[in-house]
Amino acid sequence: MPAIYLIDVTNRDGVQTAKLGLSKLEKTMLNIYLNEMGVFQSEFGFPTTRHETNYIEANLELAEIGVLKPIRLEGWIRAIVDDVEQTFQMIPNINHLNLSISTSDQMINGKFQGRKTRDDVLKDMTAAVTAARAHGAESIGANAEDASRTDLNYLVEFAQAAKEHGADRVRYCDTLGYDNPFTIYETVRTVAEKAQIPIELHCHNDLGMAVANSIAGAMGVIDGGQDAYINTTVNGIGERAGNADLIAVILAIKKSKEFAGTYELANNIDLSKAWKIAKFASYAFGVPIPINQPGVGANAFAHESGIHADGVLKDPENYELYDYEELGRGEAELVETGREICTGEYGGISGFSHIMGQLEVPVKWQTREKANEILELVRYANVESQKPLVEDQLLFIAKYPGIAKKLLTLTPLE
């Protein structure tokens, strides 16, 4: 039976959120956490954007040495031949791409302003897919932006054309969060049945239904005989009202009525990493986790009402669908209230050595020369992120200084 794959798009759609962003090191740490969790693929960046080049190459290097495996790293570009050519000129060793173009009449008329017709969209998309395949791309997704407002027959034609020219799947983008679980189920099932191609579900949360639509869409695709790929972001971060939240989607797949056991994840997901990745994304973006966030919110396992407290003390399953330990929660968090030694962009070698010693960094990294090299990289990382680094970031820099240097290097146009 077809299965569900998770493609997290935090490092592409999430970082496009107005007024928010991540440093290249923070994006890399998210890729590492997603890999540890077992997520199938990360849409990790923009290969035609100059300031992403070193970051993308560094992450591909991490994949080569086994740090970012088995997760697949995929770039997002426009579905035009020029973007494909530029991508492989700038990042020759990129293997996975999603090519995006608008398909609705609203976008064709209101965005392209008469410069493109439906036929032009098909020609651009198919030419781009053909070019990407010619350059040796291992997997290609053809993205229908604003698919939920696209004529169904044209959407089927788009999917069929993408398949005929070598695309591996089509991304159905509910770009404005316009769908509901009933409409998306019927639409993507029809496309899956008629075009016979796997479909990605890319749902936004403008009407508060991104997770529900993603789950219903996955059902429709699988019932239509094809694999389903759900796009997520950590903590639901994304443009406007956000995207489908990674943890909520996983919980819905694993725990929801008549879904769990019938529609299965293709990859083994380690849900115990949920708390760690949610906390890190919250810290890196500077956006608190909502108190009522499924699984990872402060109140997700809090009980005050007498009836609820009594019931959960007798048997947690009375009022909890899942256990907090499943999500990696339960350990006490230490908050320093006395003397605290920090390291940052103006930190010195004594304070830095003290901190690294607390992290039990192996002796081979503790020479004075090596410590100064790592400290300099830590300073630059703090300059870029403008916040103290977490333990995993310090350990990453100490273990992979050459890759960290590449992540921290930006080369403006001359």
Secondary structure, DSSP 8 states (H G I E B T S, - for coil): ---EEEEE-TTTTGGGSTT----HHHHHHHHHHHHHHT-SEEEEE-TTSGGGHHHHHHHHHHHHTTTT-SSEEEEEEESSHHHHHHHHHH-TT--EEEEEEE-SHHHHHHTSTTS--HHHHHHHHHHHHHHHHHTT-SEEEEEEETGGGS-HHHHHHHHHHHHHTT-SEEEEEETTS---HHHHHHHHHHHHHHH---EEEEEB-TTS-HHHHHHHHHHHHHHTTS-EEEEEBGGG--STT-B-BHHHHHHHHHHSTTTTTTS-BSS---GGGHHHHHHHHHHHHT----TT-TTTSTTTT---SHHHHHHHHH-GGGT-SS-GGGGT---------S------TT--HHHHHHHHHHTT--GGG-SHHHHHHHHHHHHHHHHHHSS---HHHHHHHHH-HHHHHHHT------
